[in-house]
């Protein structure tokens, strides 16, 4: 997947905990790309800019704060933005800045969950972005251990922020997702293997060794979505990848991914993605470079 996507080699070395850039600009001209490092991106004064995170495409407002996980395709593009005074502040840090052993400690559960969500891209609401803006911009004024403590503090405060939103579909990312439940991970593995056909609730409830009603409550509690909503999201992730990487027609892709009614598929896709499948394919492929 994405063998032709630009792979950015960031300036962050193994000897540094993080690196930071602060740039004033009048346009976005870096192509869609990915990299191993995690990235926190603050953008000010750029309404109308187009954001692509994984398979999610949207237009941003005048303030934007997003955490992008490792290997997740992302990019911001001028689109309808006419501002001449854009400020972009980017913090890149290693995905193992916190070791797995450390992240498993009870006191770091919120950071662990944030990093897990970042594999799909996390959008913070305007209020959180405003509250964190000055601290993020001033991070480069700190030095040594003090700068690391402040970065850790910023990450912690973001991990407990409310009204966050995961952007990319669950099956689109290359990174393995963890749900802190082997039972739920087994269910998602099964849905990813059999999404092309109808999967009744009773089938996955049996796999989880739970009654249907109990399983319905269980998956909603752990993911925030119903079984049907999760299955739809998995299918849309596979649809997005096929739209980007194959020459199949939209109808073929819909049927191959378990959508048996084309009109219903188009309606769901536009509702979830904010554009038609044809527009999505054009927008995404138009932002890539081939290497």
C-alpha positions as CSV (number, residue, x, y, z in Angstrom):
1,X,0.0,0.0,0.0
2,X,1.2,3.5,-0.8
3,X,4.4,2.3,-2.4
4,X,4.3,5.5,-4.5
5,X,3.7,7.8,-1.6
6,X,6.4,10.3,-0.6
7,X,8.3,9.0,2.4
8,X,9.6,12.0,4.3
9,X,13.0,11.6,6.0
10,X,12.7,13.9,8.9
11,X,15.6,15.8,10.5
12,X,14.9,14.1,13.9
13,X,17.9,11.9,14.9
14,X,18.0,9.0,17.3
15,X,20.0,11.3,19.7
16,X,17.1,13.8,20.0
17,X,13.8,13.4,21.8
18,X,11.9,15.8,19.5
19,X,12.4,18.5,16.9
20,X,10.3,21.5,16.2
21,X,9.6,23.9,13.3
22,X,7.8,27.2,13.3
23,X,7.1,28.6,9.8
24,X,5.2,31.6,8.5
25,X,3.9,31.1,5.0
26,X,1.3,32.1,2.4
27,X,0.7,28.6,0.9
28,X,1.1,24.9,1.6
29,X,3.2,23.2,-1.1
30,X,4.5,20.0,0.6
31,X,2.9,16.9,-1.0
32,X,1.0,14.1,0.8
33,X,3.5,12.1,2.7
34,X,4.2,9.9,5.7
35,X,7.0,9.1,8.2
36,X,7.9,6.9,11.2
37,X,7.8,9.8,13.6
38,X,4.7,11.1,15.4
39,X,3.7,14.7,14.6
40,X,1.8,17.4,16.4
41,X,0.7,20.1,14.0
42,X,-0.7,23.5,15.0
43,X,-1.9,25.7,12.2
44,X,-3.2,29.3,12.6
45,X,-4.8,31.7,10.2
46,X,-5.4,29.3,7.4
47,X,-9.2,28.9,7.0
48,X,-10.1,27.1,3.8
49,X,-7.0,24.9,3.8
50,X,-7.6,21.3,2.9
51,X,-6.4,18.6,5.3
52,X,-5.9,14.9,4.4
53,X,-5.2,12.5,7.2
54,X,-5.3,8.8,6.1
55,X,-8.5,8.5,4.2
56,X,-10.1,11.6,5.8
57,X,-10.4,14.8,3.7
58,X,-11.8,18.0,5.2
59,X,-11.5,21.8,5.1
60,X,-10.1,23.5,8.2
61,X,-11.0,26.7,10.0
62,X,-8.7,29.5,11.4
63,X,-7.1,27.2,14.1
64,X,-6.1,23.6,13.8
65,X,-4.4,21.1,16.1
66,X,-3.9,17.5,15.0
67,X,-1.8,14.6,16.3
68,X,-0.6,12.3,13.5
69,X,0.6,8.8,14.3
70,X,3.5,6.9,12.6
71,X,3.3,5.9,8.9
72,X,-0.1,7.7,8.5
73,X,-0.4,9.6,5.2
74,X,-1.1,13.3,5.8
75,X,-0.8,16.7,4.3
76,X,-2.3,20.2,4.3
77,X,-3.0,22.0,1.0
78,X,-3.8,25.6,0.2
79,X,-7.1,24.7,-1.5
80,X,-9.5,27.7,-0.7
81,X,-7.1,29.4,1.7
82,X,-6.3,33.1,0.8
83,X,-4.4,34.0,4.0
84,X,-1.0,35.6,3.5
85,X,-0.1,35.1,7.2
86,X,-0.3,31.4,7.9
87,X,1.6,30.1,10.9
88,X,2.4,26.4,11.1
89,X,4.1,24.9,14.1
90,X,5.2,21.3,13.9
91,X,6.6,19.0,16.7
92,X,7.9,15.7,15.6
93,X,9.0,13.0,18.1
94,X,9.9,9.3,18.1
95,X,7.0,6.9,18.4
96,X,8.9,5.1,21.2
97,X,9.5,8.4,23.1
98,X,7.5,6.5,25.8
99,X,8.6,2.9,25.9
100,X,5.9,0.2,25.7
101,X,6.7,-0.9,29.3
102,X,6.2,2.7,30.5
103,X,3.0,3.1,28.6
104,X,1.5,0.0,30.2
105,X,1.7,1.7,33.6
106,X,-1.7,2.7,35.1
107,X,-0.7,6.4,35.4
108,X,-0.1,6.7,31.7
109,X,-3.4,5.1,30.5
110,X,-4.6,8.4,28.9
111,X,-1.3,8.9,27.0
112,X,-1.4,5.3,25.9
113,X,-4.9,5.7,24.6
114,X,-4.0,9.0,22.8
115,X,-1.0,7.3,21.0
116,X,-3.3,4.5,20.0
117,X,-5.8,6.9,18.6
118,X,-3.1,8.8,16.8
119,X,-2.7,5.9,14.4
120,X,-5.9,7.2,12.8
121,X,-5.1,10.9,13.4
122,X,-6.6,12.9,16.3
123,X,-8.2,16.3,15.8
124,X,-8.6,18.4,18.9
125,X,-11.4,20.9,19.2
126,X,-11.0,24.6,18.8
127,X,-11.1,25.3,22.6
128,X,-8.2,22.8,23.2
129,X,-6.3,24.2,20.3
130,X,-6.6,27.7,21.7
131,X,-5.6,26.7,25.2
132,X,-2.5,24.8,23.9
133,X,-1.5,27.3,21.2
134,X,0.9,29.5,23.3
135,X,2.5,26.6,25.1
136,X,3.2,24.8,21.8
137,X,4.6,28.0,20.2
138,X,6.8,28.7,23.2
139,X,8.2,25.1,23.5
140,X,11.4,26.1,21.6
141,X,12.2,28.7,24.2
142,X,12.9,25.9,26.7
143,X,16.1,23.9,26.7
144,X,17.4,20.5,27.8
145,X,15.4,18.5,30.4
146,X,13.0,21.4,30.9
147,X,11.9,21.2,27.2
148,X,11.2,17.5,27.6
149,X,9.2,18.0,30.7
150,X,7.1,20.6,29.0
151,X,6.6,18.3,25.9
152,X,5.5,15.5,28.3
153,X,3.1,17.9,30.0
154,X,1.6,19.1,26.7
155,X,1.1,15.4,25.6
156,X,-0.5,14.6,28.9
157,X,-2.9,17.6,28.7
158,X,-3.9,16.6,25.2
159,X,-4.5,13.0,26.3
160,X,-7.2,14.2,28.7
161,X,-8.7,16.8,26.4
162,X,-12.4,16.5,25.6
163,X,-14.2,16.4,22.3
164,X,-11.4,14.9,20.3
165,X,-12.1,13.2,17.0
166,X,-10.3,10.3,15.2
167,X,-10.1,11.0,11.5
168,X,-9.1,8.0,9.4
169,X,-11.1,4.8,9.2
170,X,-10.0,2.0,11.5
171,X,-9.0,-0.4,8.6
172,X,-7.1,2.2,6.6
173,X,-4.0,2.6,8.8
174,X,-1.0,0.3,8.3
175,X,-0.4,0.3,12.1
176,X,-1.9,-2.5,14.2
177,X,-4.6,-1.1,16.4
178,X,-4.9,-2.2,20.1
179,X,-8.2,-2.2,21.9
180,X,-6.8,-3.3,25.3
181,X,-9.0,-6.4,24.9
182,X,-7.9,-9.5,23.2
183,X,-11.6,-10.5,22.8
184,X,-12.3,-7.3,20.9
185,X,-9.1,-7.5,18.8
186,X,-10.1,-11.0,17.8
187,X,-13.5,-9.7,16.7
188,X,-11.9,-6.9,14.6
189,X,-9.5,-9.3,13.0
190,X,-12.5,-11.5,12.0
191,X,-14.4,-8.5,10.6
192,X,-11.3,-7.4,8.6
193,X,-11.0,-10.9,7.1
194,X,-14.7,-11.3,6.2
195,X,-15.9,-7.7,5.5
196,X,-16.7,-8.6,1.9
197,X,-19.8,-10.6,2.9
198,X,-22.7,-10.1,5.3
199,X,-21.6,-10.6,9.0
200,X,-24.6,-11.1,11.3
201,X,-24.3,-9.9,14.9
202,X,-24.9,-13.4,16.2
203,X,-21.7,-14.6,14.4
204,X,-19.3,-12.2,16.0
205,X,-21.1,-12.5,19.4
206,X,-20.4,-16.2,19.3
207,X,-16.8,-15.5,18.4
208,X,-16.6,-13.3,21.5
209,X,-18.4,-16.0,23.5
210,X,-21.0,-13.5,24.6
211,X,-24.8,-13.2,24.2
212,X,-25.8,-10.8,21.4
213,X,-27.2,-8.1,23.8
214,X,-24.1,-8.3,26.0
215,X,-21.7,-8.1,23.0
216,X,-23.6,-5.1,21.6
217,X,-23.1,-3.2,24.9
218,X,-19.5,-4.4,25.1
219,X,-18.4,-3.2,21.6
220,X,-20.2,0.1,22.1
221,X,-18.6,0.7,25.5
222,X,-15.0,0.0,24.2
223,X,-15.2,1.7,20.8
224,X,-18.0,4.3,21.1
225,X,-19.8,2.8,18.1
226,X,-22.3,0.0,17.5
227,X,-21.3,-3.3,15.8
228,X,-22.9,-2.2,12.6
229,X,-21.1,1.2,12.7
230,X,-17.7,-0.5,13.3
231,X,-18.3,-2.9,10.4
232,X,-19.3,0.0,8.1
233,X,-16.1,1.9,9.1
234,X,-14.0,-1.2,8.3
235,X,-15.6,-1.5,4.9
236,X,-15.1,2.2,4.2
237,X,-11.4,1.9,5.0
238,X,-11.0,-0.9,2.5
239,X,-13.1,1.1,0.0
240,X,-10.8,4.1,0.4
241,X,-7.6,2.0,-0.2
242,X,-9.1,0.5,-3.3
243,X,-10.2,3.9,-4.7
244,X,-6.6,5.1,-4.2
245,X,-4.7,2.0,-5.3
246,X,-6.8,0.2,-7.9
247,X,-8.5,0.9,-11.3
248,X,-11.7,-0.9,-10.4
249,X,-14.9,1.0,-11.0
250,X,-16.7,2.5,-8.0
251,X,-19.5,0.0,-8.3
252,X,-17.0,-2.9,-8.3
253,X,-15.2,-1.5,-5.3
254,X,-18.5,-1.1,-3.4
255,X,-19.6,-4.7,-4.0
256,X,-16.1,-6.1,-3.3
257,X,-16.2,-4.3,0.1
258,X,-19.6,-5.7,1.2
259,X,-21.9,-2.9,0.0
260,X,-24.7,-4.6,-2.0
261,X,-26.7,-1.4,-2.7
262,X,-24.8,1.2,-4.8
263,X,-27.2,4.1,-4.0
264,X,-26.9,3.3,-0.2
265,X,-23.1,3.0,-0.5
266,X,-22.8,6.4,-2.2
267,X,-25.0,8.0,0.5
268,X,-23.0,6.4,3.4
269,X,-19.7,7.4,1.8
270,X,-20.7,11.0,1.3
271,X,-22.1,11.2,4.8
272,X,-18.9,9.8,6.4
273,X,-16.3,11.4,4.1
274,X,-18.0,14.7,3.1
275,X,-17.5,13.9,-0.6
276,X,-18.5,11.4,-3.3
277,X,-16.2,8.4,-4.0
278,X,-15.2,10.0,-7.3
279,X,-14.3,13.3,-5.6
280,X,-12.4,11.4,-2.9
281,X,-10.3,9.5,-5.5
282,X,-9.6,12.8,-7.4
283,X,-8.7,14.8,-4.3
284,X,-6.4,12.1,-2.8
285,X,-4.5,11.1,-6.0
286,X,-4.1,14.8,-6.9
287,X,-2.2,15.4,-3.7
288,X,0.4,12.6,-4.2
289,X,3.8,12.6,-5.9
290,X,5.2,9.4,-7.5
291,X,8.7,8.3,-6.6
